[in-house]
Amino acid sequence: MKPGDLVTMDNSCGGPPGELRCEPALVVSVVVSHYEYRGREIHECTLMCKCGMFEEYADRLELINESKEI
């Protein structure tokens, strides 16, 4: 996953709790959040949807399409 990709989320979006979830969201940035056992990197993405910006772990996101480099 990289900035510019569109994704769907397993949990909620950037809107108020209990509201309907937006789909899709745009990946704004991706950073290493922490390391798990055996040095496995866990990535956290900053996402933007029509409700606002929020963060989610990359393993809870599903890629819709990849951005294209020009």
Rosetta blueprint (number, residue, H / E / L):
1 M L
2 K L
3 P L
4 G L
5 D L
6 L E
7 V E
8 T E
9 M E
10 D L
11 N L
12 S L
13 C L
14 G L
15 G L
16 P L
17 P L
18 G L
19 E L
20 L L
21 R L
22 C L
23 E L
24 P L
25 A E
26 L E
27 V E
28 V E
29 S E
30 V E
31 V E
32 V E
33 S E
34 H E
35 Y E
36 E L
37 Y H
38 R H
39 G H
40 R L
41 E E
42 I E
43 H E
44 E E
45 C E
46 T E
47 L E
48 M E
49 C E
50 K L
51 C L
52 G E
53 M E
54 F E
55 E E
56 E E
57 Y E
58 A H
59 D H
60 R H
61 L E
62 E E
63 L E
64 I E
65 N E
66 E L
67 S L
68 K L
69 E L
70 I L
